[in-house]
Amino acid sequence: MKVVIQDDSPAVARYGAYIFREQLQKQPASVFGLATGSTPLSLYRELINSTRRGEISFSQVRSFNLDEYMDLAPQHPQSYRAFMDREFFNQIDIDTANTMVPPGDAANPLTACSEYENAIAAAGGIDIQLLGIGRNGHIGFNEPTSCLASRTRVKTLTRQTIDDNARFFDAGEFQPQLSITMGIGTIMEAKLVMLLATGKSKAKAIKDMVEGPVSAWCPASALQMHPSTVVIVDEEAASELSDPDFFKHIEQQNQALLARLKSRRYPS
Ligand SMILES: N[C@@H]1[C@@H](O)[C@H](O)[C@@H](COP(=O)(O)O)O[C@@H]1O
């Protein structure tokens, strides 16, 4: 697990956007796994601006969102489909027919889950899976005690997650208690996993994910077993790590190595 510590949230977004841009320049028909929540918003803003400047294009991209509330119509402003359309898809040149979000209003959610898995496989798998993290260490809606090999399925939300997300719903309004989420096993098959976290409220989850035992009690800790995960955090989210300076040192070494490789002259 590569841990990159940046000064603040805008720097986290810039670092993440750089990796997405490189992937798109190398492979315009990439498959992206996307996330909702407030954390990825500034990354999306960076990518929208890059698209407007003509540096990248999403015209050949296919995307699969991590999760969706159950029992919310896609038109509901708090559905993750509506969030993605509003915050990202409507502002880039992606073909919306190529953007998949689990259908929270499916007549048969169980069939919908296996169809979602099949669609990811048919697309050739996910090149970059973007993740945020819940305060309890959840990824997608894989709450603590989730099976670390789970596939896309219906999950019950914990009280903490319901409370954390209550701010998006009006008082007295129906708030979903169930979700459809990619499983941890699904996420683990992405070629690259990029997890972003900012702010003090995520510090404990980041410590548990990076240092804790691999445990269903912190679902994100499964990423310790993923061969290519980059965790990009700000100073506050990194503040409970035992040795943040070591990660900063590694990053300096990596950047120096990259610069050396770029400046190297090869005989023609
Ligand atoms: N299902 C989403 C997660 O995918 C997200 O990572 C988490 C954290 O959201 P935020 O970035 O707003 O803290 O919220 C929700 O529960």
The ligand as an ORCA input file, in Angstrom:
! r2SCAN-3c Opt
* xyz 0 1
  N     -20.982      5.232      0.308
  C     -20.240      6.427      0.531
  C     -18.778      6.088      0.520
  O     -18.403      5.649     -0.781
  C     -17.956      7.303      0.931
  O     -16.585      6.991      0.875
  C     -18.344      7.718      2.331
  C     -17.548      8.879      2.865
  O     -18.063     10.089      2.377
  P     -17.364     11.487      2.543
  O     -16.335     11.576      1.459
  O     -18.479     12.482      2.308
  O     -16.795     11.560      3.887
  O     -19.724      8.068      2.302
  C     -20.667      7.145      1.801
  O     -21.013      6.289      2.828
*
